[in-house]
Amino acid sequence: HTEISPNVKTSDLNILELGSGTGYCGLALATFGIKSLFVTDTLEHVDLMKTNVELNEPILKDNGVDCYAKAVELDWFKGVEEPLKKELEDHPINLVIGSD
């Protein structure tokens, strides 16, 4: 397992990606063996993110990565709603990422 600091292993990371668009950055991090990944964006991006998560799950598993990955709507003007709220209770986030 990879370490990002002396006290944090990638296999312990629950990552929330904000403004994911395609979900590419989060999915790239998943290849390092993170515990869980939530790619989030507004509703118009959710279908694309879901497709990309579904297409990459077999690739991750074939490479020995068992990461729980989910694409979920997160509109900053609405705040955190179900189903994301429940998911975050089950997978407490310890790293938030964003890219542009």
CYANA upper distance limits for C-alpha pairs under 8 A (distance plus 0.5 A):
  1 HIS  CA      9 LYS  CA      7.21
  1 HIS  CA     10 THR  CA      7.17
  1 HIS  CA     11 SER  CA      7.08
  1 HIS  CA     32 PHE  CA      8.40
  1 HIS  CA     33 GLY  CA      7.77
  2 THR  CA      9 LYS  CA      6.35
  2 THR  CA     10 THR  CA      6.09
  2 THR  CA     11 SER  CA      8.10
  2 THR  CA     32 PHE  CA      7.54
  2 THR  CA     33 GLY  CA      8.49
  3 GLU  CA      7 ASN  CA      8.27
  3 GLU  CA      8 VAL  CA      6.35
  3 GLU  CA      9 LYS  CA      4.76
  3 GLU  CA     10 THR  CA      6.30
  4 ILE  CA      8 VAL  CA      6.34
  4 ILE  CA      9 LYS  CA      6.56
  4 ILE  CA     10 THR  CA      7.13
  5 SER  CA      9 LYS  CA      7.69
  8 VAL  CA     12 ASP  CA      7.45
  8 VAL  CA     13 LEU  CA      8.36
  9 LYS  CA     13 LEU  CA      7.57
 10 THR  CA     32 PHE  CA      7.21
 10 THR  CA     33 GLY  CA      6.65
 10 THR  CA     34 ILE  CA      5.47
 10 THR  CA     35 LYS  CA      7.89
 11 SER  CA     32 PHE  CA      8.49
 11 SER  CA     33 GLY  CA      5.95
 11 SER  CA     34 ILE  CA      4.98
 11 SER  CA     35 LYS  CA      5.67
 12 ASP  CA     34 ILE  CA      6.88
 12 ASP  CA     35 LYS  CA      6.09
 13 LEU  CA     34 ILE  CA      5.72
 13 LEU  CA     35 LYS  CA      5.80
 13 LEU  CA     36 SER  CA      7.15
 13 LEU  CA     93 ILE  CA      8.02
 13 LEU  CA     94 ASN  CA      6.74
 13 LEU  CA     95 LEU  CA      7.31
 14 ASN  CA     34 ILE  CA      7.32
 14 ASN  CA     35 LYS  CA      6.10
 14 ASN  CA     36 SER  CA      5.12
 14 ASN  CA     37 LEU  CA      6.39
 14 ASN  CA     91 HIS  CA      6.90
 14 ASN  CA     92 PRO  CA      7.00
 14 ASN  CA     93 ILE  CA      5.32
 14 ASN  CA     94 ASN  CA      6.14
 14 ASN  CA     95 LEU  CA      6.91
 15 ILE  CA     26 GLY  CA      8.19
 15 ILE  CA     34 ILE  CA      8.36
 15 ILE  CA     36 SER  CA      6.67
 15 ILE  CA     37 LEU  CA      5.32
 15 ILE  CA     38 PHE  CA      6.73
 15 ILE  CA     93 ILE  CA      6.23
 15 ILE  CA     94 ASN  CA      6.95
 15 ILE  CA     95 LEU  CA      5.43
 15 ILE  CA     96 VAL  CA      6.23
 15 ILE  CA     97 ILE  CA      7.76
 16 LEU  CA     37 LEU  CA      6.50
 16 LEU  CA     38 PHE  CA      5.34
 16 LEU  CA     39 VAL  CA      6.71
 16 LEU  CA     40 THR  CA      7.89
 16 LEU  CA     93 ILE  CA      6.94
 16 LEU  CA     95 LEU  CA      6.96
 16 LEU  CA     96 VAL  CA      5.33
 16 LEU  CA     97 ILE  CA      6.81
 17 GLU  CA     23 GLY  CA      8.33
 17 GLU  CA     25 CYS  CA      8.46
 17 GLU  CA     26 GLY  CA      6.67
 17 GLU  CA     37 LEU  CA      8.11
 17 GLU  CA     38 PHE  CA      6.63
 17 GLU  CA     39 VAL  CA      5.42
 17 GLU  CA     40 THR  CA      6.45
 17 GLU  CA     96 VAL  CA      6.33
 17 GLU  CA     97 ILE  CA      5.30
 17 GLU  CA     98 GLY  CA      6.07
 18 LEU  CA     39 VAL  CA      7.26
 18 LEU  CA     40 THR  CA      5.91
 18 LEU  CA     41 ASP  CA      6.91
 18 LEU  CA     74 LEU  CA      8.46
 18 LEU  CA     96 VAL  CA      7.82
 18 LEU  CA     97 ILE  CA      6.78
 18 LEU  CA     98 GLY  CA      5.65
 18 LEU  CA     99 SER  CA      8.49
 19 GLY  CA     39 VAL  CA      8.31
 19 GLY  CA     40 THR  CA      6.36
 19 GLY  CA     41 ASP  CA      5.14
 19 GLY  CA     42 THR  CA      8.06
 19 GLY  CA     98 GLY  CA      7.00
 19 GLY  CA     99 SER  CA      8.08
 20 SER  CA     24 TYR  CA      7.79
 20 SER  CA     25 CYS  CA      7.94
 20 SER  CA     26 GLY  CA      8.10
 20 SER  CA     39 VAL  CA      6.09
 20 SER  CA     40 THR  CA      5.96
 20 SER  CA     41 ASP  CA      6.08
 20 SER  CA     49 MET  CA      8.28
 20 SER  CA     98 GLY  CA      7.62
 20 SER  CA     99 SER  CA      8.13
 21 GLY  CA     40 THR  CA      8.24
 21 GLY  CA     41 ASP  CA      6.76
 21 GLY  CA     45 HIS  CA      6.37
 21 GLY  CA     48 LEU  CA      8.40
 21 GLY  CA     49 MET  CA      7.40
 22 THR  CA     45 HIS  CA      7.72
 22 THR  CA     48 LEU  CA      6.65
 22 THR  CA     49 MET  CA      5.61
 22 THR  CA     52 ASN  CA      7.50
 23 GLY  CA     27 LEU  CA      6.60
 23 GLY  CA     39 VAL  CA      6.11
 23 GLY  CA     40 THR  CA      8.26
 23 GLY  CA     49 MET  CA      6.01
 23 GLY  CA     52 ASN  CA      7.54
 23 GLY  CA     53 VAL  CA      8.07
 23 GLY  CA     71 ALA  CA      8.47
 24 TYR  CA     28 ALA  CA      6.53
 25 CYS  CA     29 LEU  CA      6.87
 25 CYS  CA     99 SER  CA      8.02
 26 GLY  CA     30 ALA  CA      6.75
 26 GLY  CA     37 LEU  CA      7.25
 26 GLY  CA     38 PHE  CA      8.25
 26 GLY  CA     39 VAL  CA      6.99
 26 GLY  CA     97 ILE  CA      8.46
 27 LEU  CA     31 THR  CA      7.32
 27 LEU  CA     37 LEU  CA      8.32
 27 LEU  CA     53 VAL  CA      7.87
 27 LEU  CA     56 ASN  CA      8.13
 28 ALA  CA     32 PHE  CA      8.26
 29 LEU  CA     33 GLY  CA      8.23
 29 LEU  CA     34 ILE  CA      7.72
 30 ALA  CA     34 ILE  CA      5.86
 30 ALA  CA     36 SER  CA      8.32
 30 ALA  CA     37 LEU  CA      7.59
 30 ALA  CA     60 LEU  CA      8.19
 30 ALA  CA     65 VAL  CA      8.13
 30 ALA  CA     67 CYS  CA      7.11
 31 THR  CA     60 LEU  CA      6.88
 31 THR  CA     65 VAL  CA      7.11
 32 PHE  CA     65 VAL  CA      8.15
 33 GLY  CA     65 VAL  CA      5.72
 33 GLY  CA     66 ASP  CA      7.38
 33 GLY  CA     67 CYS  CA      7.07
 34 ILE  CA     65 VAL  CA      8.41
 34 ILE  CA     66 ASP  CA      8.47
 34 ILE  CA     67 CYS  CA      6.46
 35 LYS  CA     66 ASP  CA      7.79
 35 LYS  CA     67 CYS  CA      5.60
 35 LYS  CA     68 TYR  CA      6.93
 36 SER  CA     67 CYS  CA      5.68
 36 SER  CA     68 TYR  CA      4.98
 36 SER  CA     69 ALA  CA      6.18
 36 SER  CA     91 HIS  CA      7.70
 37 LEU  CA     67 CYS  CA      7.64
 37 LEU  CA     68 TYR  CA      6.69
 37 LEU  CA     69 ALA  CA      5.15
 37 LEU  CA     70 LYS  CA      6.83
 38 PHE  CA     69 ALA  CA      6.43
 38 PHE  CA     70 LYS  CA      5.52
 38 PHE  CA     71 ALA  CA      6.30
 38 PHE  CA     72 VAL  CA      7.34
 39 VAL  CA     49 MET  CA      7.65
 39 VAL  CA     69 ALA  CA      8.29
 39 VAL  CA     70 LYS  CA      6.86
 39 VAL  CA     71 ALA  CA      5.36
 39 VAL  CA     72 VAL  CA      6.83
 40 THR  CA     46 VAL  CA      7.97
 40 THR  CA     71 ALA  CA      6.41
 40 THR  CA     72 VAL  CA      5.55
 40 THR  CA     73 GLU  CA      5.94
 40 THR  CA     74 LEU  CA      5.93
 41 ASP  CA     45 HIS  CA      6.56
 41 ASP  CA     46 VAL  CA      7.12
 41 ASP  CA     72 VAL  CA      7.53
 41 ASP  CA     73 GLU  CA      5.81
 41 ASP  CA     74 LEU  CA      5.63
 41 ASP  CA     75 ASP  CA      7.01
 42 THR  CA     46 VAL  CA      7.30
 42 THR  CA     73 GLU  CA      5.86
 42 THR  CA     74 LEU  CA      6.08
 42 THR  CA     75 ASP  CA      5.59
 43 LEU  CA     47 ASP  CA      8.47
 43 LEU  CA     73 GLU  CA      5.95
 43 LEU  CA     74 LEU  CA      8.09
 43 LEU  CA     75 ASP  CA      8.08
 45 HIS  CA     49 MET  CA      6.75
 46 VAL  CA     50 LYS  CA      6.50
 46 VAL  CA     71 ALA  CA      6.83
 46 VAL  CA     72 VAL  CA      6.80
 46 VAL  CA     73 GLU  CA      6.57
 47 ASP  CA     51 THR  CA      6.66
 48 LEU  CA     52 ASN  CA      6.72
 49 MET  CA     53 VAL  CA      6.64
 49 MET  CA     71 ALA  CA      6.15
 50 LYS  CA     54 GLU  CA      6.61
 50 LYS  CA     70 LYS  CA      7.68
 50 LYS  CA     71 ALA  CA      5.69
 51 THR  CA     55 LEU  CA      6.58
 52 ASN  CA     56 ASN  CA      6.60
 53 VAL  CA     57 GLU  CA      6.56
 53 VAL  CA     69 ALA  CA      7.23
 53 VAL  CA     70 LYS  CA      7.41
 53 VAL  CA     71 ALA  CA      7.55
 54 GLU  CA     58 PRO  CA      8.21
 55 LEU  CA     59 ILE  CA      8.13
 56 ASN  CA     60 LEU  CA      6.71
 57 GLU  CA     61 LYS  CA      6.70
 57 GLU  CA     69 ALA  CA      8.39
 58 PRO  CA     62 ASP  CA      6.47
 59 ILE  CA     63 ASN  CA      6.88
 60 LEU  CA     64 GLY  CA      6.95
 60 LEU  CA     65 VAL  CA      5.49
 60 LEU  CA     66 ASP  CA      7.54
 60 LEU  CA     67 CYS  CA      8.22
 61 LYS  CA     65 VAL  CA      5.51
 61 LYS  CA     66 ASP  CA      6.45
 72 VAL  CA     83 PRO  CA      8.29
 72 VAL  CA     84 LEU  CA      7.01
 73 GLU  CA     84 LEU  CA      8.15
 74 LEU  CA     78 LYS  CA      8.23
 74 LEU  CA     79 GLY  CA      7.47
 74 LEU  CA     80 VAL  CA      6.92
 74 LEU  CA     81 GLU  CA      8.17
 74 LEU  CA     84 LEU  CA      8.31
 75 ASP  CA     79 GLY  CA      6.68
 75 ASP  CA     80 VAL  CA      8.16
 76 TRP  CA     80 VAL  CA      8.27
 80 VAL  CA     84 LEU  CA      7.01
 80 VAL  CA     85 LYS  CA      6.45
 81 GLU  CA     85 LYS  CA      6.04
 82 GLU  CA     86 LYS  CA      6.81
 83 PRO  CA     87 GLU  CA      6.92
 84 LEU  CA     88 LEU  CA      6.58
 85 LYS  CA     89 GLU  CA      6.94
 86 LYS  CA     90 ASP  CA      6.94
 87 GLU  CA     91 HIS  CA      6.55
 88 LEU  CA     92 PRO  CA      5.79
 88 LEU  CA     93 ILE  CA      7.20
